Amino acid sequence: MTPGTAKRKGRETENRLVEWLHAHGWPYTERRRLAGTADRGDISGVIGVTIEVKSGARLDIAGWMKELEVEMVNDRADLGLVVVRPKGCPDPEAWWAVMPVPIAFKMLRERDERTSG
């Protein structure tokens, strides 16, 4: 894949996710502009959450988690996830969300605290 094709595919994937988020109750989400070393993730509009989006056949979960960690610091976010679009899968309903275990359980703990009262 050429660099131009990869960028186009990345933009398309981010746009599809934003459309999906809008349709599912996240109306303020939008694609972020590239920010170099100060990158804060690909999608904004979910307060306190850094969202990185990946598209393609090659999985690099360890690398993506390192990238997410840096972006969460830059974004001053408590939560973060990587949304992965598998190759040949245009529908966000079938994509994956990957996150570090401590973040997943922090989300579950917060949900339990909200619902137990």
N, CA, C and O of each residue as an XYZ file, in Angstrom:
468
protein
N       0.846     -1.172      0.000
C       0.000      0.000      0.000
C       0.898      1.243      0.000
O       1.833      1.336      0.795
N       0.614      2.183     -0.881
C       1.406      3.407     -0.945
C       1.040      4.315      0.227
O      -0.040      4.183      0.802
N       1.948      5.244      0.584
C       1.626      6.149      1.701
C       0.323      6.924      1.472
O      -0.445      7.126      2.413
N       0.067      7.358      0.232
C      -1.171      8.077     -0.061
C      -2.400      7.211      0.123
O      -3.424      7.669      0.630
N      -2.296      5.952     -0.292
C      -3.409      5.018     -0.130
C      -3.660      4.740      1.347
O      -4.809      4.673      1.781
N      -2.594      4.578      2.115
C      -2.735      4.327      3.554
C      -3.408      5.514      4.242
O      -4.272      5.321      5.099
N      -3.022      6.740      3.877
C      -3.632      7.936      4.477
C      -5.113      8.020      4.131
O      -5.950      8.325      4.981
N      -5.417      7.745      2.871
C      -6.808      7.783      2.435
C      -7.639      6.746      3.192
O      -8.745      7.035      3.650
N      -7.097      5.546      3.314
C      -7.779      4.463      4.036
C      -7.983      4.846      5.508
O      -9.037      4.586      6.087
N      -6.962      5.462      6.096
C      -7.070      5.915      7.482
C      -8.149      6.962      7.658
O      -8.941      6.882      8.597
N      -8.195      7.951      6.763
C      -9.240      8.983      6.829
C     -10.625      8.365      6.671
O     -11.554      8.702      7.405
N     -10.754      7.453      5.703
C     -12.037      6.789      5.471
C     -12.487      6.019      6.719
O     -13.656      6.071      7.100
N     -11.563      5.316      7.338
C     -11.880      4.542      8.534
C     -12.296      5.458      9.676
O     -13.281      5.181     10.362
N     -11.570      6.531      9.887
C     -11.913      7.486     10.942
C     -13.283      8.099     10.676
O     -14.086      8.236     11.599
N     -13.562      8.467      9.428
C     -14.862      9.051      9.082
C     -16.000      8.063      9.321
O     -17.063      8.447      9.810
N     -15.784      6.797      8.978
C     -16.818      5.779      9.216
C     -17.097      5.639     10.716
O     -18.249      5.508     11.131
N     -16.036      5.670     11.521
C     -16.235      5.554     12.964
C     -16.990      6.769     13.494
O     -17.895      6.617     14.314
N     -16.640      7.961     13.045
C     -17.342      9.168     13.497
C     -18.820      9.091     13.114
O     -19.682      9.422     13.928
N     -19.120      8.666     11.904
C     -20.523      8.512     11.487
C     -21.249      7.520     12.394
O     -22.385      7.758     12.806
N     -20.584      6.407     12.701
C     -21.180      5.396     13.570
C     -21.420      5.973     14.966
O     -22.481      5.761     15.554
N     -20.438      6.698     15.491
C     -20.579      7.306     16.817
C     -21.736      8.307     16.834
O     -22.513      8.335     17.789
N     -21.856      9.124     15.796
C     -22.971     10.077     15.717
C     -24.307      9.342     15.773
O     -25.228      9.773     16.467
N     -24.411      8.240     15.046
C     -25.660      7.471     15.001
C     -25.955      6.729     16.299
O     -27.073      6.259     16.509
N     -24.949      6.625     17.174
C     -25.120      5.867     18.418
C     -24.958      6.724     19.673
O     -24.547      6.229     20.722
N     -25.281      8.006     19.556
C     -25.365      8.853     20.739
C     -24.136      9.657     21.110
O     -24.047     10.162     22.229
N     -23.179      9.789     20.190
C     -21.996     10.598     20.454
C     -21.924     11.708     19.393
O     -21.058     11.664     18.519
N     -22.824     12.703     19.461
C     -22.965     13.692     18.380
C     -21.805     14.679     18.232
O     -21.692     15.342     17.200
N     -20.955     14.784     19.230
C     -19.883     15.785     19.173
C     -18.539     15.224     18.727
O     -17.531     15.931     18.736
N     -18.525     13.966     18.340
C     -17.259     13.374     17.901
C     -16.866     13.901     16.534
O     -17.714     14.208     15.696
N     -15.547     13.998     16.326
C     -14.993     14.419     15.035
C     -13.553     13.963     14.923
O     -12.893     13.665     15.918
N     -13.080     13.916     13.677
C     -11.681     13.555     13.441
C     -10.790     14.687     13.921
O     -11.125     15.863     13.774
N      -9.660     14.323     14.494
C      -8.667     15.324     14.895
C      -7.646     15.498     13.786
O      -7.400     14.585     12.998
N      -7.071     16.656     13.739
C      -5.967     16.903     12.811
C      -4.704     16.289     13.380
O      -4.562     16.144     14.594
N      -3.785     15.927     12.492
C      -2.498     15.390     12.939
C      -1.762     16.424     13.769
O      -1.793     17.615     13.460
N      -1.095     15.963     14.830
C      -0.414     16.897     15.731
C       1.028     16.491     16.009
O       1.632     17.006     16.949
N       1.595     15.585     15.221
C       2.984     15.181     15.410
C       3.219     14.554     16.763
O       2.482     13.659     17.176
N       4.251     15.022     17.461
C       4.603     14.437     18.762
C       3.579     14.767     19.845
O       3.572     14.133     20.900
N       2.711     15.757     19.596
C       1.675     16.123     20.559
C       0.335     15.461     20.223
O      -0.717     15.940     20.647
N       0.373     14.366     19.465
C      -0.838     13.674     19.036
C      -1.688     13.290     20.244
O      -1.166     12.813     21.252
N      -3.009     13.502     20.136
C      -3.944     13.197     21.217
C      -4.996     12.179     20.786
O      -6.084     12.124     21.360
N      -4.669     11.374     19.774
C      -5.619     10.394     19.263
C      -6.275     10.883     17.994
O      -6.038     12.008     17.556
N      -7.102     10.035     17.403
C      -7.698     10.326     16.104
C      -9.095     10.919     16.173
O      -9.516     11.618     15.250
N      -9.821     10.651     17.254
C     -11.204     11.087     17.368
C     -11.372     11.875     18.664
O     -10.938     11.435     19.728
N     -12.002     13.036     18.566
C     -12.322     13.818     19.758
C     -13.828     13.808     19.967
O     -14.587     13.379     19.099
N     -14.248     14.287     21.132
C     -15.668     14.442     21.398
C     -16.247     13.480     22.419
O     -17.436     13.550     22.729
N     -15.424     12.579     22.947
C     -15.832     11.734     24.063
C     -14.939     12.171     25.225
O     -13.777     11.773     25.303
N     -15.472     12.971     26.106
C     -14.678     13.625     27.142
C     -13.945     12.606     28.010
O     -14.533     11.642     28.500
N     -12.640     12.846     28.186
C     -11.824     11.997     29.039
C     -11.358     10.701     28.399
O     -10.737      9.868     29.059
N     -11.662     10.521     27.085
C     -11.311      9.282     26.394
C     -10.486      9.594     25.143
O     -10.884     10.403     24.305
N      -9.343      8.944     25.037
C      -8.521      9.042     23.837
C      -8.874      7.870     22.936
O      -8.878      6.718     23.370
N      -9.174      8.179     21.659
C      -9.542      7.142     20.700
C      -8.551      7.173     19.544
O      -8.451      8.158     18.812
N      -7.827      6.079     19.400
C      -6.889      5.881     18.285
C      -7.545      4.889     17.334
O      -8.135      3.905     17.780
N      -7.448      5.135     16.033
C      -8.095      4.284     15.040
C      -7.038      3.671     14.133
O      -6.144      4.362     13.645
N      -7.151      2.354     13.914
C      -6.208      1.630     13.059
C      -6.978      0.836     12.010
O      -8.045      0.286     12.281
N      -6.413      0.790     10.808
C      -7.031      0.051      9.721
C      -5.978     -0.791      9.024
O      -4.869     -0.324      8.765
N      -6.325     -2.023      8.726
C      -5.401     -2.842      7.968
C      -5.305     -4.266      8.452
O      -5.912     -4.655      9.449
N      -4.532     -5.024      7.725
C      -4.421     -6.456      7.985
C      -3.405     -6.782      9.064
O      -3.526     -7.814      9.724
N      -2.404     -5.930      9.261
C      -1.328     -6.239     10.196
C      -1.665     -5.711     11.588
O      -1.941     -4.525     11.771
N      -1.637     -6.611     12.557
C      -1.893     -6.224     13.941
C      -0.578     -5.913     14.646
O       0.387     -6.670     14.542
N      -0.550     -4.791     15.365
C       0.616     -4.410     16.159
C       0.119     -3.906     17.509
O       0.318     -2.744     17.864
N      -0.523     -4.788     18.247
C      -1.171     -4.371     19.483
C      -0.184     -3.750     20.471
O      -0.497     -2.735     21.092
N       0.994     -4.340     20.626
C       1.984     -3.783     21.563
C       2.373     -2.365     21.156
O       2.450     -1.475     22.003
N       2.613     -2.154     19.883
C       2.963     -0.819     19.388
C       1.816      0.158     19.557
O       2.025      1.314     19.923
N       0.606     -0.308     19.289
C      -0.555      0.563     19.425
C      -0.800      0.950     20.873
O      -1.226      2.072     21.147
N      -0.538      0.042     21.803
C      -0.738      0.361     23.216
C       0.277      1.416     23.675
O      -0.058      2.299     24.465
N       1.516      1.322     23.178
C       2.521      2.348     23.504
C       2.092      3.697     22.948
O       2.196      4.718     23.627
N       1.609      3.698     21.708
C       1.127      4.929     21.084
C      -0.049      5.502     21.866
O      -0.105      6.708     22.108
N      -0.984      4.650     22.260
C      -2.144      5.099     23.026
C      -1.719      5.711     24.355
O      -2.263      6.737     24.765
N      -0.766      5.100     25.022
C      -0.286      5.609     26.311
C       0.231      7.046     26.175
O      -0.092      7.904     26.996
N       1.028      7.301     25.147
C       1.561      8.652     24.899
C       0.418      9.618     24.589
O       0.379     10.733     25.109
N      -0.504      9.185     23.744
C      -1.618     10.051     23.353
C      -2.524     10.377     24.533
O      -3.031     11.494     24.632
N      -2.733      9.414     25.430
C      -3.550      9.677     26.614
C      -2.911     10.733     27.502
O      -3.613     11.577     28.060
N      -1.588     10.698     27.641
C      -0.885     11.727     28.409
C      -1.075     13.077     27.719
O      -1.413     14.064     28.372
N      -0.858     13.124     26.406
C      -1.021     14.377     25.651
C      -2.451     14.902     25.741
O      -2.673     16.112     25.783
N      -3.416     13.990     25.771
C      -4.835     14.330     25.792
C      -5.359     14.573     27.207
O      -6.490     15.024     27.390
N      -4.526     14.269     28.207
C      -4.921     14.354     29.617
C      -6.183     13.520     29.871
O      -7.105     13.953     30.563
N      -6.197     12.317     29.294
C      -7.363     11.436     29.387
C      -7.117     10.310     30.382
O      -5.999      9.812     30.512
N      -8.169      9.922     31.075
C      -8.100      8.806     32.021
C      -8.353      7.465     31.332
O      -7.903      6.420     31.802
N      -9.074      7.508     30.222
C      -9.445      6.298     29.503
C      -8.981      6.401     28.056
O      -8.853      7.498     27.511
N      -8.731      5.259     27.447
C      -8.330      5.262     26.046
C      -8.516      3.892     25.436
O      -8.492      2.876     26.131
N      -8.701      3.878     24.125
C      -8.835      2.619     23.413
C      -8.380      2.780     21.977
O      -8.357      3.877     21.420
N      -8.022      1.653     21.402
C      -7.667      1.591     19.996
C      -8.806      0.866     19.295
O      -9.155     -0.257     19.658
N      -9.384      1.514     18.287
C     -10.426      0.895     17.480
C      -9.752      0.334     16.245
O      -9.052      1.055     15.534
N      -9.958     -0.953     15.982
C      -9.278     -1.651     14.894
C     -10.298     -2.078     13.839
O     -11.273     -2.769     14.133
N     -10.046     -1.649     12.610
C     -10.869     -2.069     11.466
C     -10.155     -3.229     10.783
O      -9.121     -3.021     10.148
N     -10.683     -4.446     10.899
C     -10.043     -5.567     10.215
C     -10.101     -5.390      8.698
O     -11.027     -4.773      8.172
N      -9.131     -5.922      8.023
C      -9.069     -5.828      6.568
C     -10.353     -6.395      5.953
O     -10.830     -7.464      6.337
N     -10.892     -5.652      4.994
C     -12.079     -6.094      4.281
C     -13.366     -5.963      5.068
O     -14.367     -6.583      4.710
N     -13.369     -5.171      6.132
C     -14.534     -5.065      7.013
C     -14.950     -3.593      7.133
O     -14.453     -2.892      8.014
N     -15.846     -3.112      6.271
C     -16.200     -1.698      6.280
C     -17.168     -1.266      7.385
O     -17.292     -0.070      7.650
N     -17.851     -2.206      8.033
C     -18.892     -1.882      9.004
C     -18.339     -1.778     10.420
O     -17.875     -2.775     10.972
N     -18.380     -0.586     11.019
C     -17.865     -0.429     12.390
C     -18.499     -1.358     13.412
O     -17.902     -1.602     14.460
N     -19.675     -1.878     13.147
C     -20.312     -2.831     14.064
C     -19.454     -4.076     14.267
O     -19.574     -4.759     15.285
N     -18.580     -4.371     13.288
C     -17.752     -5.583     13.353
C     -16.291     -5.281     13.687
O     -15.451     -6.179     13.641
N     -15.982     -4.038     14.018
C     -14.611     -3.678     14.374
C     -14.353     -4.048     15.828
O     -15.262     -4.460     16.547
N     -13.117     -3.896     16.244
C     -12.717     -4.276     17.593
C     -12.239     -3.052     18.375
O     -11.724     -2.096     17.795
N     -12.411     -3.093     19.679
C     -11.836     -2.101     20.580
C     -10.814     -2.831     21.440
O     -11.116     -3.861     22.044
N      -9.608     -2.290     21.488
C      -8.521     -2.894     22.252
C      -8.042     -1.859     23.264
O      -7.842     -0.691     22.930
N      -7.861     -2.307     24.506
C      -7.395     -1.382     25.539
C      -6.588     -2.138     26.577
O      -6.731     -3.352     26.721
N      -5.741     -1.421     27.300
C      -5.007     -2.068     28.391
C      -5.983     -2.562     29.466
O      -7.013     -1.934     29.709
N      -5.658     -3.668     30.094
C      -6.517     -4.270     31.123
C      -6.867     -3.278     32.235
O      -8.034     -3.212     32.621
N      -5.906     -2.494     32.773
C      -6.291     -1.563     33.846
C      -7.379     -0.574     33.415
O      -8.236     -0.210     34.220
N      -7.347     -0.139     32.157
C      -8.369      0.791     31.671
C      -9.712      0.085     31.562
O     -10.739      0.649     31.941
N      -9.720     -1.135     31.051
C     -10.974     -1.884     30.930
C     -11.633     -2.057     32.294
O     -12.842     -1.867     32.430
N     -10.848     -2.413     33.296
C     -11.435     -2.644     34.607
C     -11.768     -1.345     35.334
O     -12.653     -1.324     36.189
N     -11.068     -0.266     35.004
C     -11.443      1.052     35.541
C     -12.837      1.415     35.025
O     -13.675      1.908     35.781
N     -13.080      1.168     33.733
C     -14.398      1.442     33.164
C     -15.475      0.586     33.841
O     -16.556      1.081     34.160
N     -15.178     -0.681     34.054
C     -16.145     -1.561     34.700
C     -16.413     -1.130     36.141
O     -17.556     -1.155     36.597
N     -15.365     -0.738     36.850
C     -15.530     -0.283     38.237
C     -16.415      0.962     38.280
O     -17.313      1.063     39.116
N     -16.157      1.910     37.374
C     -16.963      3.133     37.340
C     -18.415      2.828     37.005
O     -19.325      3.442     37.561
N     -18.635      1.885     36.102
C     -20.015      1.486     35.765
C     -20.695      0.881     36.988
O     -21.845      1.203     37.287
N     -19.979      0.000     37.698
C     -20.540     -0.631     38.890
C     -20.878      0.408     39.956
O     -21.907      0.298     40.623
N     -20.032      1.402     40.118
C     -20.270      2.450     41.116
C     -21.504      3.273     40.753
O     -22.256      3.683     41.637
N     -21.717      3.515     39.470
C     -22.889      4.280     39.029
C     -24.184      3.484     39.208
O     -25.229      4.051     39.528
N     -24.110      2.192     39.003
C     -25.339      1.371     39.020
C     -25.658      0.766     40.382
O     -26.761      0.258     40.581
N     -24.717      0.810     41.323
C     -24.961      0.173     42.618
C     -25.636      1.101     43.622
O     -26.064      0.656     44.687
N     -25.733      2.366     43.294
C     -26.260      3.307     44.252
C     -27.707      3.401     44.248
O     -28.278      4.170     45.022
